[in-house]
Amino acid sequence: MLAPMTPHPLLDAHDVPAVEPYLRTVGEVFRAFREQDSGCVSYGVLLPDGRRWFVKEAVTDRAQRSLDRAWAFHRVLRHPVVVPQLHRIAVRGSSRTATVMPWCKGEPLYGATARSRFRALPVPRVLHALDRILDAHLAVEAAGHVAVDLYDGAFLFDFDADELHLIDLDEYRPGPFVLTEARLPGSRRFMAPEEWRRGSVIDTRTTVHVLARTARLLLDADDDERAWRGTAAQLAVVERGTRSDPGERFAGVRELAAAWRAATSAG
């Protein structure tokens, strides 16, 4: 007779009285991220079996709406570049939840030091990271979603393994949709013009813009965008992808990726 399996302290937890105290009873909280614009508090948790996990808890109503949106997004998308939300835990006596994800090693490229270090990498390594971002967004497009609030804080790069993952895609949503708010969340450096206009259509051409801006910013040697490290053909792809009129951009991520990869192969 097989012995019953021991419940996993995170993946089998359905509701807890409070998130952080519970985490401290089942493992070691080795990192806490408390000052987050998202309204979430996140924890790195080391369990007795030696495995590390990332737990993200909503502490405001806005953050809970974002986590609910993220949970729905992760139910329709699985991609090796995107760090998955595997489970969520309810906070007893409230409408709050926390999501459980595998801990992924790396540094977000939002920080100036990490971004400068990334930009100093040999160009082929940067291109490999950009290709992983494109590949993930081909899956996003195929799942009928559009990118919202993608910026360098979502790019987690492991300099030792030379591997990039995407994190915090909490604002991604089904598209196309009409913007009913004054603006979408996001970084001015990455956002398309339509993301700032109530009544605009947000669709895959908006995703094209943010991905082209990603290439422009990550393949440049500095924030002033005066030291492009790519080729003229790649820059032409970026320029078309970031045109202010969505109708003048590539029609979708698949078309952008094909043009980018052709320009990259041409050398």
Secondary structure, DSSP 8 states (H G I E B T S, - for coil): --------TTTT--EES-HHHHHHHHSEEEEEE---TTSEEEEEEE-TTS-EEEEEEE-SHHHHHHHHHHHHHHHH---TTB----EEEEETTSS-EEEEEE----EETTSHHHHHHHHTS-HHHHHHHHHHHHHHHHHHHHTTEE--S--GGGEEEETTTTEEEE---TT-EESSEE--SS--SS-TTT--GGGGSTT-EE-HHHHHHHHHHHHHHHTBSSTTS--B-S-HHHHHHHHHHT-SSGGGS-SSHHHHHHHHHHHHHH-
